[in-house]
């Protein structure tokens, strides 16, 4: 039964796990390593999940903690640019914008990165506060500062 519960948890939350892992990695192999490490940690801690929060909230917290731990171990600073010449201009432009955003996200301090990732996942301030262990008002303050910082970075001023 535990294996079925675990498999369902991964299936329902794989998009969440993938997006967070992608924000902290620089390539496919590294992404796979992070995703695997998250899966291992979720498996190990499944028995201790008390159900006090939504399963997706718990998955976010575990995923962020694993990625932050891996980040500290690996001390990653750069993102390789990919060649998108074979795509149409519109697709290339969109992908470049996404890559710019990921590069800017990677320049943020780790706690700020966690906040903005949750925001980009359309989490409510309440959910973000719960996941991050901070007050709802602190979430609002942090988000305003982070958005301003990202805007500067994306406009070439930071």
PyMOL commands that set and color helices and strands:
alter all, ss='L'
color gray80, all
select helices_A, chain A and resi 2-24+28-48+55-74+89-107+110-120+125-132+136-154
alter helices_A, ss='H'
color red, helices_A
deselect
rebuild
show_as cartoon
